[in-house]
Amino acid sequence: MHALLDSHSTTGAYTFRISPGEATVMDVEAVLYPRRPLHHVGLGALTSMYLHGPGHHRINDDFRPAVHDSNGLAIRNGYGERIWRPLTNPLTLQTSAFVDQNPQGFGLCQRARSFAAYQDLEADYERRPSIWVEPRGEWGRGSVELVEIPADAEVHDNIVAYWKPADPPRPGRPYEFAYRMTWSDKIPVAWSGARAVATRVGKGNPPGSRLFVVDFAGPDVGRSPLPVAVASGRPGRIANVVVQPNPNVNGVRVTFELYPNGTQLCELRLALKRGARQISETWLYRWTRP
């Protein structure tokens, strides 16, 4: 398929090579010719929907335990680090930027794959595909940006993710880029470490604190001795970090408490280590006050 782009700010051309199958693969080649300076450009843009789930309970009185097309943003940055950022449905518009250079890939993913996770006979959320964007060539400096838009109904795509180049296209010269998109039930990238398979958030003890429960699964992650969980929050304070075996996921469960200390927003970070070596992807979460 070929397509032409024409707008007040940009003109350009696209080629899409689509290969259907168990995984649907689309190779994209594009060239843009800006007509004016472009200050905010998103490449490989994706949209999805997240209404509520065990990691974020803003929507009440729904018989279903979760409603979402995707439950996390996955990133493999230019340094080889794997990042998992659970999605939320905040009260106010939230934008997060993950600064990087030459990213290896990013995508909006659906990791909860059982009917019991959703209990929806019509929407079949457990069957929604994950989508992965893999750059072709070097994309240079920039950031993967995640936009979470408040929503009160599942008909709205309220999640957006894209690559924002630090040096955007400029008028007077072509801007060429290419990438591959893969739709499947899992990320099409080999990973030998542990991954976060579930995130749950609830009230902590004492009142005012929040309890986080994160399950990690992966080869040998649950064997003895158990890995060490390294957790941090900024601002706010993290306490009572506990790691215990979780045979239900062939891995471990990490629990910790967040004390916001009056702040409206906390950036959380969690990873598993054995000695000096990180054996899990990096779990990131933005907590906002309800």
C-alpha positions as a Markdown table, in Angstrom:
| # | Residue | x | y | z |
|---|---|---|---|---|
| 1 | Met | 0.0 | 0.0 | 0.0 |
| 2 | His | 1.1 | 3.5 | -0.8 |
| 3 | Ala | -0.2 | 6.7 | 0.8 |
| 4 | Leu | 0.4 | 10.5 | 0.3 |
| 5 | Leu | 0.3 | 12.9 | 3.2 |
| 6 | Asp | -0.7 | 16.5 | 2.6 |
| 7 | Ser | -1.4 | 19.2 | 5.3 |
| 8 | His | -0.7 | 22.8 | 6.0 |
| 9 | Ser | 2.5 | 21.9 | 7.9 |
| 10 | Thr | 3.9 | 18.8 | 6.0 |
| 11 | Thr | 3.7 | 16.8 | 2.9 |
| 12 | Gly | 5.1 | 13.3 | 2.5 |
| 13 | Ala | 4.8 | 9.7 | 1.2 |
| 14 | Tyr | 4.4 | 6.3 | 2.9 |
| 15 | Thr | 4.9 | 2.7 | 1.8 |
| 16 | Phe | 3.3 | -0.1 | 3.8 |
| 17 | Arg | 4.3 | -3.8 | 3.3 |
| 18 | Ile | 1.8 | -6.0 | 5.2 |
| 19 | Ser | 2.4 | -9.7 | 5.9 |
| 20 | Pro | -0.6 | -11.4 | 7.5 |
| 21 | Gly | -0.3 | -14.5 | 9.6 |
| 22 | Glu | -0.2 | -15.7 | 13.2 |
| 23 | Ala | 1.6 | -12.4 | 13.8 |
| 24 | Thr | 0.7 | -9.5 | 11.4 |
| 25 | Val | 3.8 | -7.6 | 10.4 |
| 26 | Met | 3.8 | -4.2 | 8.7 |
| 27 | Asp | 7.0 | -2.6 | 7.3 |
| 28 | Val | 6.7 | 1.2 | 7.0 |
| 29 | Glu | 8.9 | 3.5 | 5.0 |
| 30 | Ala | 8.2 | 7.2 | 5.0 |
| 31 | Val | 9.7 | 10.5 | 3.9 |
| 32 | Leu | 8.4 | 13.9 | 5.1 |
| 33 | Tyr | 8.9 | 17.4 | 3.6 |
| 34 | Pro | 8.0 | 19.9 | 6.3 |
| 35 | Arg | 6.5 | 23.2 | 5.1 |
| 36 | Arg | 7.2 | 25.0 | 8.4 |
| 37 | Pro | 9.2 | 24.2 | 11.6 |
| 38 | Leu | 7.7 | 21.2 | 13.4 |
| 39 | His | 8.2 | 21.5 | 17.2 |
| 40 | His | 6.4 | 18.3 | 18.2 |
| 41 | Val | 6.4 | 15.2 | 16.0 |
| 42 | Gly | 5.5 | 11.6 | 16.9 |
| 43 | Leu | 6.9 | 8.7 | 14.9 |
| 44 | Gly | 5.4 | 5.2 | 15.1 |
| 45 | Ala | 2.4 | 6.6 | 16.9 |
| 46 | Leu | 0.1 | 4.0 | 18.7 |
| 47 | Thr | -3.2 | 4.4 | 20.4 |
| 48 | Ser | -5.1 | 2.1 | 22.9 |
| 49 | Met | -7.6 | 2.1 | 25.7 |
| 50 | Tyr | -7.2 | 1.7 | 29.4 |
| 51 | Leu | -10.3 | 2.2 | 31.6 |
| 52 | His | -9.5 | 0.3 | 34.8 |
| 53 | Gly | -7.8 | -2.7 | 36.2 |
| 54 | Pro | -6.1 | -4.1 | 39.4 |
| 55 | Gly | -3.3 | -1.5 | 39.0 |
| 56 | His | -5.6 | 1.5 | 38.8 |
| 57 | His | -9.1 | 1.6 | 40.3 |
| 58 | Arg | -10.4 | 5.0 | 39.3 |
| 59 | Ile | -13.6 | 3.6 | 37.7 |
| 60 | Asn | -16.0 | 2.1 | 40.3 |
| 61 | Asp | -19.2 | 0.0 | 40.1 |
| 62 | Asp | -18.1 | -2.1 | 37.1 |
| 63 | Phe | -18.8 | -5.8 | 37.4 |
| 64 | Arg | -15.6 | -6.6 | 35.4 |
| 65 | Pro | -12.3 | -6.7 | 37.3 |
| 66 | Ala | -10.5 | -5.0 | 34.3 |
| 67 | Val | -11.3 | -3.2 | 31.1 |
| 68 | His | -8.5 | -2.4 | 28.8 |
| 69 | Asp | -7.0 | -3.1 | 25.3 |
| 70 | Ser | -3.5 | -2.7 | 26.7 |
| 71 | Asn | -2.2 | -2.7 | 30.2 |
| 72 | Gly | 1.4 | -1.5 | 29.8 |
| 73 | Leu | 3.9 | 0.3 | 27.7 |
| 74 | Ala | 7.0 | -1.8 | 27.0 |
| 75 | Ile | 10.3 | -0.3 | 25.9 |
| 76 | Arg | 13.6 | -1.7 | 24.9 |
| 77 | Asn | 15.9 | 1.3 | 25.0 |
| 78 | Gly | 19.1 | 1.9 | 23.1 |
| 79 | Tyr | 21.2 | 0.6 | 26.0 |
| 80 | Gly | 19.4 | -2.7 | 26.0 |
| 81 | Glu | 17.3 | -2.1 | 29.2 |
| 82 | Arg | 13.8 | -3.5 | 29.2 |
| 83 | Ile | 11.2 | -1.2 | 30.7 |
| 84 | Trp | 7.6 | -2.0 | 31.7 |
| 85 | Arg | 5.3 | 0.9 | 32.6 |
| 86 | Pro | 1.8 | -0.1 | 33.7 |
| 87 | Leu | -0.9 | 2.1 | 32.2 |
| 88 | Thr | -3.4 | 4.2 | 34.3 |
| 89 | Asn | -6.5 | 6.2 | 33.7 |
| 90 | Pro | -5.7 | 9.4 | 35.7 |
| 91 | Leu | -8.0 | 12.2 | 36.8 |
| 92 | Thr | -5.9 | 14.7 | 34.9 |
| 93 | Leu | -4.0 | 14.5 | 31.6 |
| 94 | Gln | -0.6 | 12.9 | 32.2 |
| 95 | Thr | 2.5 | 12.9 | 29.8 |
| 96 | Ser | 5.6 | 10.8 | 30.5 |
| 97 | Ala | 8.8 | 11.0 | 28.5 |
| 98 | Phe | 11.4 | 8.2 | 28.5 |
| 99 | Val | 14.6 | 9.8 | 27.2 |
| 100 | Asp | 16.7 | 7.6 | 25.0 |
| 101 | Gln | 19.1 | 7.3 | 22.0 |
| 102 | Asn | 18.5 | 4.9 | 19.1 |
| 103 | Pro | 15.7 | 3.0 | 20.7 |
| 104 | Gln | 15.4 | -0.7 | 19.9 |
| 105 | Gly | 11.6 | -0.9 | 20.2 |
| 106 | Phe | 8.5 | 0.1 | 22.1 |
| 107 | Gly | 4.9 | -1.0 | 22.2 |
| 108 | Leu | 1.5 | -1.1 | 23.9 |
| 109 | Cys | 1.0 | -4.5 | 25.3 |
| 110 | Gln | -1.8 | -6.7 | 26.7 |
| 111 | Arg | -0.2 | -9.1 | 29.2 |
| 112 | Ala | -3.3 | -10.4 | 31.1 |
| 113 | Arg | -4.4 | -13.3 | 28.9 |
| 114 | Ser | -7.1 | -15.1 | 30.9 |
| 115 | Phe | -10.9 | -14.6 | 30.6 |
| 116 | Ala | -11.0 | -14.5 | 34.5 |
| 117 | Ala | -9.0 | -11.2 | 34.3 |
| 118 | Tyr | -11.9 | -9.5 | 32.5 |
| 119 | Gln | -15.1 | -11.5 | 32.7 |
| 120 | Asp | -16.3 | -9.9 | 29.5 |
| 121 | Leu | -18.1 | -12.3 | 27.1 |
| 122 | Glu | -18.5 | -9.6 | 24.4 |
| 123 | Ala | -15.3 | -7.6 | 24.3 |
| 124 | Asp | -12.8 | -10.5 | 24.6 |
| 125 | Tyr | -10.2 | -8.2 | 26.1 |
| 126 | Glu | -7.9 | -11.2 | 26.8 |
| 127 | Arg | -7.6 | -11.7 | 23.0 |
| 128 | Arg | -6.6 | -8.1 | 22.2 |
| 129 | Pro | -3.2 | -8.0 | 20.4 |
| 130 | Ser | 0.0 | -6.3 | 21.6 |
| 131 | Ile | 1.7 | -4.1 | 19.1 |
| 132 | Trp | 5.5 | -3.5 | 18.9 |
| 133 | Val | 7.3 | -0.8 | 16.9 |
| 134 | Glu | 10.9 | -1.7 | 15.9 |
| 135 | Pro | 12.9 | 1.2 | 14.3 |
| 136 | Arg | 14.9 | 0.5 | 11.2 |
| 137 | Gly | 18.2 | 2.3 | 11.3 |
| 138 | Glu | 19.2 | 4.8 | 13.9 |
| 139 | Trp | 16.6 | 7.2 | 15.1 |
| 140 | Gly | 19.1 | 9.3 | 17.2 |
| 141 | Arg | 18.3 | 11.2 | 20.3 |
| 142 | Gly | 14.7 | 11.7 | 21.6 |
| 143 | Ser | 12.2 | 10.1 | 23.9 |
| 144 | Val | 9.3 | 7.6 | 23.9 |
| 145 | Glu | 6.3 | 9.7 | 25.0 |
| 146 | Leu | 3.3 | 8.2 | 26.8 |
| 147 | Val | 0.1 | 10.2 | 27.0 |
| 148 | Glu | -2.7 | 9.1 | 29.4 |
| 149 | Ile | -6.0 | 10.9 | 28.9 |
| 150 | Pro | -8.8 | 10.7 | 31.5 |
| 151 | Ala | -11.7 | 8.6 | 30.3 |
| 152 | Asp | -15.0 | 7.5 | 31.8 |
| 153 | Ala | -16.0 | 5.0 | 29.0 |
| 154 | Glu | -14.2 | 2.2 | 27.2 |
| 155 | Val | -15.2 | 3.5 | 23.8 |
| 156 | His | -12.4 | 6.2 | 23.9 |
| 157 | Asp | -8.8 | 5.5 | 23.0 |
| 158 | Asn | -7.2 | 7.4 | 25.8 |
| 159 | Ile | -3.7 | 6.1 | 25.6 |
| 160 | Val | -1.1 | 7.3 | 23.1 |
| 161 | Ala | 2.6 | 6.4 | 22.6 |
| 162 | Tyr | 5.1 | 7.5 | 20.1 |
| 163 | Trp | 8.8 | 8.4 | 19.5 |
| 164 | Lys | 9.5 | 12.1 | 19.7 |
| 165 | Pro | 12.9 | 13.0 | 18.0 |
| 166 | Ala | 15.0 | 15.6 | 19.8 |
| 167 | Asp | 15.9 | 17.1 | 16.4 |
| 168 | Pro | 12.5 | 17.3 | 14.6 |
| 169 | Pro | 12.1 | 17.5 | 10.8 |
| 170 | Arg | 13.0 | 20.9 | 9.3 |
| 171 | Pro | 11.7 | 22.7 | 6.3 |
| 172 | Gly | 13.8 | 22.6 | 3.1 |
| 173 | Arg | 15.0 | 19.0 | 3.3 |
| 174 | Pro | 13.5 | 15.5 | 3.4 |
| 175 | Tyr | 13.2 | 13.6 | 6.6 |
| 176 | Glu | 13.3 | 9.8 | 6.0 |
| 177 | Phe | 12.6 | 7.1 | 8.6 |
| 178 | Ala | 11.4 | 3.4 | 8.6 |
| 179 | Tyr | 10.1 | 0.9 | 11.2 |
| 180 | Arg | 8.4 | -2.4 | 11.6 |
| 181 | Met | 5.1 | -2.9 | 13.4 |
| 182 | Thr | 4.1 | -6.4 | 14.7 |
| 183 | Trp | 0.7 | -7.3 | 16.0 |
| 184 | Ser | 0.7 | -10.5 | 18.1 |
| 185 | Asp | -0.1 | -11.9 | 21.6 |
| 186 | Lys | 3.4 | -11.0 | 22.9 |
| 187 | Ile | 6.4 | -8.8 | 22.3 |
| 188 | Pro | 8.5 | -10.3 | 19.4 |
| 189 | Val | 11.8 | -9.8 | 21.2 |
| 190 | Ala | 13.7 | -12.5 | 23.1 |
| 191 | Trp | 14.2 | -11.8 | 26.8 |
| 192 | Ser | 15.9 | -14.1 | 29.2 |
| 193 | Gly | 15.1 | -12.0 | 32.4 |
| 194 | Ala | 12.0 | -11.8 | 34.5 |
| 195 | Arg | 9.1 | -9.7 | 33.5 |
| 196 | Ala | 6.3 | -8.0 | 35.4 |
| 197 | Val | 3.2 | -10.0 | 34.8 |
| 198 | Ala | 0.8 | -8.3 | 37.2 |
| 199 | Thr | 0.5 | -5.0 | 39.1 |
| 200 | Arg | -1.9 | -4.4 | 41.9 |
| 201 | Val | -2.5 | -1.3 | 44.0 |
| 202 | Gly | -4.6 | -0.9 | 47.1 |
| 203 | Lys | -4.8 | 0.9 | 50.4 |
| 204 | Gly | -1.9 | 0.4 | 52.8 |
| 205 | Asn | -1.6 | 0.4 | 56.6 |
| 206 | Pro | -1.5 | 2.9 | 58.1 |
| 207 | Pro | -4.2 | 5.0 | 56.4 |
| 208 | Gly | -2.7 | 7.3 | 53.8 |
| 209 | Ser | -0.2 | 4.8 | 52.5 |
| 210 | Arg | -0.6 | 2.8 | 49.3 |
| 211 | Leu | 0.3 | -0.9 | 49.0 |
| 212 | Phe | 1.9 | -2.1 | 45.7 |
| 213 | Val | 2.0 | -5.8 | 44.7 |
| 214 | Val | 4.0 | -6.7 | 41.6 |
| 215 | Asp | 4.4 | -10.2 | 40.3 |
| 216 | Phe | 7.5 | -11.1 | 38.3 |
| 217 | Ala | 7.9 | -14.3 | 36.3 |
| 218 | Gly | 10.9 | -15.7 | 34.4 |
| 219 | Pro | 13.5 | -18.5 | 34.3 |
| 220 | Asp | 14.8 | -19.3 | 37.7 |
| 221 | Val | 13.6 | -16.0 | 39.2 |
| 222 | Gly | 11.8 | -17.9 | 42.1 |
| 223 | Arg | 14.7 | -20.2 | 43.0 |
| 224 | Ser | 16.7 | -19.9 | 46.2 |
| 225 | Pro | 18.2 | -17.6 | 47.1 |
| 226 | Leu | 15.5 | -15.2 | 46.1 |
| 227 | Pro | 16.5 | -12.0 | 44.3 |
| 228 | Val | 16.6 | -8.6 | 46.0 |
| 229 | Ala | 14.0 | -6.0 | 45.1 |
| 230 | Val | 15.4 | -2.5 | 44.7 |
| 231 | Ala | 12.5 | 0.0 | 44.9 |
| 232 | Ser | 12.6 | 3.8 | 45.0 |
| 233 | Gly | 10.0 | 6.6 | 44.9 |
| 234 | Arg | 10.5 | 10.3 | 44.2 |
| 235 | Pro | 9.1 | 12.2 | 45.9 |
| 236 | Gly | 7.6 | 10.1 | 48.7 |
| 237 | Arg | 9.0 | 7.3 | 50.7 |
| 238 | Ile | 9.2 | 3.5 | 50.1 |
| 239 | Ala | 9.0 | 1.1 | 53.0 |
| 240 | Asn | 8.5 | -2.6 | 53.9 |
| 241 | Val | 9.9 | -4.1 | 50.7 |
| 242 | Val | 9.3 | -7.8 | 50.7 |
| 243 | Val | 10.1 | -10.6 | 48.2 |
| 244 | Gln | 8.4 | -14.0 | 48.4 |
| 245 | Pro | 8.0 | -17.0 | 46.1 |
| 246 | Asn | 4.9 | -17.0 | 43.9 |
| 247 | Pro | 4.5 | -20.5 | 42.4 |
| 248 | Asn | 1.3 | -19.4 | 40.7 |
| 249 | Val | 3.4 | -17.4 | 38.2 |
| 250 | Asn | 6.6 | -19.4 | 38.5 |
| 251 | Gly | 8.3 | -16.4 | 39.9 |
| 252 | Val | 8.2 | -14.0 | 42.9 |
| 253 | Arg | 5.9 | -11.4 | 44.4 |
| 254 | Val | 7.2 | -8.1 | 45.5 |
| 255 | Thr | 5.2 | -5.9 | 47.9 |
| 256 | Phe | 6.1 | -2.5 | 49.2 |
| 257 | Glu | 4.3 | 0.5 | 50.7 |
| 258 | Leu | 4.4 | 4.1 | 49.4 |
| 259 | Tyr | 4.1 | 7.0 | 51.8 |
| 260 | Pro | 3.3 | 10.0 | 49.5 |
| 261 | Asn | 3.9 | 12.5 | 52.4 |
| 262 | Gly | 1.5 | 15.1 | 51.0 |
| 263 | Thr | 2.7 | 15.0 | 47.4 |
| 264 | Gln | 0.3 | 14.8 | 44.4 |
| 265 | Leu | 2.5 | 12.6 | 42.2 |
| 266 | Cys | 5.2 | 10.0 | 42.8 |
| 267 | Glu | 7.5 | 8.3 | 40.2 |
| 268 | Leu | 8.2 | 4.7 | 41.3 |
| 269 | Arg | 10.9 | 2.4 | 40.1 |
| 270 | Leu | 11.4 | -1.3 | 40.9 |
| 271 | Ala | 13.8 | -4.0 | 39.7 |
| 272 | Leu | 15.1 | -7.4 | 40.8 |
| 273 | Lys | 18.8 | -8.0 | 41.3 |
| 274 | Arg | 21.1 | -10.9 | 42.1 |
| 275 | Gly | 24.3 | -9.4 | 43.4 |
| 276 | Ala | 25.2 | -6.5 | 41.1 |
| 277 | Arg | 23.3 | -7.9 | 38.1 |
| 278 | Gln | 19.7 | -6.8 | 37.3 |
| 279 | Ile | 17.7 | -9.9 | 36.3 |
| 280 | Ser | 14.3 | -8.3 | 35.6 |
| 281 | Glu | 13.0 | -5.6 | 33.4 |
| 282 | Thr | 12.6 | -2.2 | 35.1 |
| 283 | Trp | 9.1 | -1.6 | 36.4 |
| 284 | Leu | 8.1 | 2.0 | 36.4 |
| 285 | Tyr | 4.8 | 3.6 | 37.7 |
| 286 | Arg | 3.4 | 7.1 | 38.1 |
| 287 | Trp | 1.2 | 7.3 | 41.1 |
| 288 | Thr | -1.2 | 10.3 | 41.2 |
| 289 | Arg | -3.4 | 11.3 | 44.1 |
| 290 | Pro | -7.0 | 10.2 | 43.5 |
